[in-house]
Every structure is written in structure tokens, then in C-alpha cells.
Amino acid sequence: MGSVMANIVIIVIVLAVVGAILLYLYRAKKRGETCIGCPYAKQCGGKCSGSGNGSCSCSGSQK
């Protein structure tokens, strides 16, 4: 019985984390960020383009 309760608690925590991530993504898109997580997301007039190595740069005109 105790392991069932532990499983339920873990599932609730995972669902809360996933829900928080989805809410963050929704709000960021609503603010107009085109590349979420990019430091230039609000400043870039074009598309943010990362080369896949964790870097992100603005390839459009600056706002």
C-alpha cells in the first residue's frame, strides 16, 4: 500500500513539473519570443539560429 502512495506522489510531482514547463513555454510564446531560451529572443527581428552547440545568435535585424 505504501508503494502505491509513493508512486502517486511521484506521478503528481512529474505532472506538476511538466505543467510548469508548458506554462513557461506558452507565456514565452505569448510575449513574442521566437527562440525560447535564446538570450537574443526579444531583441532579434528575424530568427534566432543556434548552431546546435548551445550557442544562439540573431540572424535578422535587431529591434
Residue pairs with C-beta under 8 A, 6 or more apart in sequence:
25 36
28 36
28 41
29 36
31 42
32 42
33 41
33 42
34 41
34 44
34 47
34 48
35 41
35 44
35 47
35 48
35 50
35 56
37 56
38 44
38 48
38 50
38 56
39 56
40 48
40 56
40 57
40 58
41 48
42 63
43 58
43 62
43 63
44 58
44 59
44 60
44 62
44 63
45 58
45 60
45 61
45 62
45 63
46 58
46 59
46 60
46 61
47 59
47 60
48 56
48 57
48 58
48 59
49 56
49 57
49 58
49 59
50 56
50 57
